[in-house]
Amino acid sequence: MYSILGVIGTIIIGFIVSLWLPGLERKLIHARVQQRIGPPISSPGIMAPLKFFFKQTIMPYSPLPRLYNSLPLIGLLSVLFIFLFTVPETYQLGAFASIVAIVGFLKIEEVIYVFMGSLSKSVMSLRMPFPDLAKGAKHPNVQRSFLEDISAMRAFRLIAFGSFPLYIALFVPAVISGSISLGDIVAYQQVHGPILFSAAGVIGAIVFFIGYMILLNEYPFVILKAKADVIEGPYMEYAAKWRALVYIMRGFLMFTLATLFSVLFLGVPPSIFTWGILVNILVAVLFPMLMASFSAFAPIFTFKQFYPVTFGATILGVVALLAAFI
């Protein structure tokens, strides 16, 4: 009963904090850099989802509309499981509380964007009197592309290339501690000190932060929903409560990735029964502020810039792994 209460309480605290993170990012950094007032801190993470929950639900024109609408919920559940297995009360579950399981759930969160793009067959949730053709024509051997196809392809490229820096950074603490178990990684740091204070840890933390920005699809890595050509990307057709889940999922992912960093590089797991959760909250607040500070001055990467930068971050992650072995 004590463990169950600890897990539930920690999840509630994490969820509450996650609702404020998008507002901190938008209000304290983006608005200040752009010299404007900006939205209230509660607007992006709390009031916007609340507003969408009360709007009318629209069934999108899709071959599988119910599956399409349920994808944000699936993504939110995958993020919830990642956070759940970082809580120390769940370390006894063995393989679930490991780096491999974390990578698996992160991959689920990424793959849903490909399904979002491929299952959407409309613009603004309505069947158009003409196909939303982006290029091509009805001629033999001519490839035709629709807006949704572009969205799905961008999502596939993002998970195929953009994920490598974060995934490599996840294994740096595993190499140093000699175990993929989160419990063993935390126990190692309680004896030897935070991995962040080692050479491999510093490089791994930099790579982790780059991967953090890529997974959150933030400037300059805004590949998934480039407004110039695909408007909102895979999010375009979501309305009402389903769009609210998209907002909630992103905020909770921000907190979960920051908590994962605290576990792997600081050895501080989230628990409502210890003061360590304050460290998790501090990291969760600092990461969006650093991300916003960087993205406010960054351009929008095209694929010509995205691939080299991602490749460079991947090489830097490999250097961190080699330093961890040494």
Disulfide bonds with the S-S distance in Angstrom:
none
